[in-house]
Structure formats: structure tokens, C-alpha cells
């Protein structure tokens, strides 16, 4: 007999907002993402509040995919920041091919665009560009399968996530202007209606 995790193909729809405290700040952040299907409300709220509750469909079944990010705490404006590392681990069965999506916002709520933020991902011995588009004051990009252009922001599918898989990415980001920036990463097999992991967050002070 299959458990809920297996029946769903290793993923569950994003949880809804019920039972989660709401503030204007959280509503604004959630609206930025939910309008384009990048995060569910509960996923954004969990990151903003510093906590996370696994969707009920995971309870008593296989654990979800985990996502983590580390990197330098400071950077220099106009110069590429290396050392941002993203790690994904799937402790269970294979799940649907997915994309790693990232959004970057400025702490002072300045509107950002593709000229302000440049993102590259390391593939082999070279850096490959990740296309970013403006979205509600910030920028969004998506990383799919290695060896293919990373320019499909809203396309389903992407890289394979097999059973007991571990994946890692090295990112390079250039910030045009000084300031405090926040980055949130998610992994989804569609345009964000399904989330496979708790979102991972990273912040950096650009001097």
C-alpha cells in the first residue's frame, strides 16, 4: 500500500495560509511571489517568520527534499560575488524533474532589474548565465538541467532528482549597487504550485 508521498509522485501541493499569523510585511512578500506562482503563501510566511511546518501530506511518510544555501556575508558592488553554495538532498524516492528558482530583493525596497543583478551558475569549469527578469521590485531566475540555457523562468521540468539524490550548485552574483539584499531559493517541478522543499534564504551586505 502506497503512502501519501508515493501516491503523489513524491510531491504535494503547496499548503494554504490557514492558521498562520499574517502581517502586512508577510502579505507583501507573499504577494510578490504568489502572483507568479513561485511560492505558496505558507512557504513565504514560514521563511519570513523563521519557522516551517511540513504539509500534512508528509506526516508519517517519507521526509521531503531539503534545500540549503551558504555564502559570504559581504560583497563589493560591481564585482562578482563567488562562494554561494546551494545543496539539495532527496532522502526518499525519485521525484519529478524540477528547477531551482531564486528571487532577489533589495532591503530598502528599491526596484531591481536585470541590469542591477547578474547571476551565473558553475557548470564544469565555466560559468553559465542565469537569465533574471524583474518581478515586483526584485528579480527572479531559474536553473534547470546542466548544459541547457537557464532562461525558462516559468517552464515545468528541469533537472532530475533521483532516489537518495544529492545535488549542489555554485552561484556567482554581481550586485550593481551597494545595499542589503535577500535571496530566497525554492525547488519546484512546475511554476511554483508544488514545492518540494522548505525555501532556503540567504542575505548579503553589498558595500
N, C-alpha and C positions, 0 to 999 in steps of 0.2 A: 504494500500500500504506500503510495507516494505521499510525502508531506507537502505542506503548502508551498514550500520553497521549490520543490521539484515540480509540482504541478504548474507553477507559474513560469517555468523555464529558468529559474534562478533569479527572478527579479520580481519586484512588487511595485504597484503604482505608488506615487508619492503620497504621503499622508496628508490629511487635511489639517486645517488650523484649529479645530475644536480643542478646547482645554488648555490652550497656550496663551499666556498673558500677551497683550497687544499694546505697543506704544507707537507713537507717530513715527519714530525713527525706524522701528522694525517694519511698519507698514510701508514706508517709503522704500526701504531696501528690498522688501519682498516684491513690491510693485514693479521695481526696475527689472527684476528677473522673471517674474511670472508672466509678464506681458509677452515675453518671447519664449516662454516655455523652458527656461533654463533651470529654475529651481521650483520646487513646491514650496508653499508658504511655510510649512513646518520645518523644512530643511534650512531655509534662510533664518527663521526665528531661532532655531537651535544654535546656529553659528553666532548670531548676534548676542545671544544670552550666555554663550559659553557652555551649553549643555546639549545633550542629544538623547532622544528616546527612540529606540528601534521600532519600526512599524510592527503592528500586531501580527502580521503575516509571518514575521521572522521568529516570533516567540515559540520556543520549544522545538525549533527546527534548526537547519544549518545556519551558521553565522554569515553575516553579509560580507561583501567585499570591503576592505579597508583602504583608505587613502590618506597619505601623509605628505607634508611638504616642509622642507627646511631650507634655510638660506641666510645670507648675510643680513645684518640689521641696518646697515647703512650703505649708501651708494653715492656716486657723483653724477650730477646732472650732465647729460650729453655723452656719458661714457657707458659702454655696455656693462651690465652687472652680471657676472657669472656666479656659479655656485648655488643656484637654486635647484634643488633636487626634489623630485616628486616620486613617491613609491606607491605602488598598488599591489595588494595581496588578495588573492581569492582562495580562501581556505576550504571551499566546497566544490560543488560540481561546476562544469563549464557553464558560462552564461553568454548572453548574446554579444556579438561584436559591438563595441562602443567607441565613443570619442571622449577625450579628456577636454572639458571646456573650462576656460578661465575667464574671469571678469576682473577688471582693474578699475578702481575708483580713487579719486583724489580726496583726501581727508577734509580739504577746505571746500569741497563741492564745486570745484572748478570743472567746467565742461572739458572733457578729453576727447581727442580724435586720433585717427591713425598717424598723424604727424607728431603726436605727443608721446606715443608709446610704440616701441618696436619690440617684437617678441620673436625669438628663434629657438629651435629645439635641436639638440645634438643628435645626429644620426651617423654612426660610424666615426669618421674623422672630420666631418664637416658639420656646419650649422645650416639648418634649413629654416626659411622664414615661415612664420605663422601669421596668416592674414588676420588683422583685427579690424573690426567695424565699430563705429560709435553706437552706444546704446544708453539712452537716458543719463547722460552726463559722464559715462565711463566708456570703456571699450570691452569687447568680447572677442575671443578667438577659440578655435577648436583644433585639437590634434588628433588625427586619425591614424591609419596604418602607416608604418615607416615606408619610405620610398615613394610615397604619393604626396601631391601637393596638399598642404594644410589650409585649404581655402573654402572648405564646405562647412560653414558655421552651423547650419541647421539640418544637415543631412543625417539620416539614420545610419547605423552601422559604424564601421571604423576598424579598430584593431581587435584581434581575437583575445578572449580571456578564457583560457582553458581551465580544467580542473586543477586545483592547487597551484595556480599560476602566480608568478611574481613578475612584475614589470617595473621599470624605472625610466625616468626621463630627466635630462639635464636641460634647464632653461636658461636663456640669456635675455635679459630685458634692458632696454635703454629708455630712460625717462628724460624727456627734453627739459623739463622744468624742476626746480627744487620743490620739496614738499613731502608730506606724509601720504603714502599710498597703501592701499589694501588690495590684496588679491584673494579671490576665492575660487577654488577648483572643485569641479564635480565630474562624475563619470556616469554617462547615460547612453543607452543603446538607441534612443530616439532623440527627439528635440528637447528633452528635459522632463517629459511627462512621467518617465520612470527613472528613479535614481537608484544606483547600485550600492552607493556608499554614503557615509556621512561626509558632507562637504569639508574640505580642508582649507584653512585660511592662513595667510602669510601677510605680514606688513613690513614696510621698509621706510626708512627716513632718507630722503634724497637731498644731499647738500649742494 
